Structure formats: C-alpha cells, structure tokens
Amino acid sequence: MLRKIVALRRVLYDAIGHFNTDDGWAMASHLAITSLMALFPFLIFATTLASFLGAQAFA
C-alpha cells in the first residue's frame, strides 16, 4: 500500500513539474479562451435556428 502511495506521489510531482516547465498555464488559458470563442458563435447559430424552426420560447 505504501508503495502505491509513493508511486502516486512521484507521478503527481512529475506531472506538476512538467506542467510548470512546459508552460502549462499558457496552454490552459489558450484552451479556455478558444473554447469560449467557439461557444459564442454556436449559441448565436442555435438561437437563430430555433427561431427559424418556430421555437419562440428558445429564441
């Protein structure tokens, strides 16, 4: 059991270390802003499509 905990600690330490050295925060922020920028036009499209299909409650 102790061996598994030590292995898990080593993996987490390695992952956090590589996240920081490989500029993981910049990649995460890029992914977040890209997702938001892709979601906004989709919501406009979905609202327009709902209004064309006659779903006035959603438009």
Contacts in CASP RR format, 6 or more apart in sequence:
PFRMAT RR
TARGET T0000
AUTHOR 0000-0000-0000
METHOD contacts of the structure
MODEL  1
MLRKIVALRRVLYDAIGHFNTDDGWAMASHLAITSLMALFPFLIFATTLA
SFLGAQAFA
19 25 0 8 1.000
47 58 0 8 1.000
47 59 0 8 1.000
50 58 0 8 1.000
50 59 0 8 1.000
51 58 0 8 1.000
51 59 0 8 1.000
END
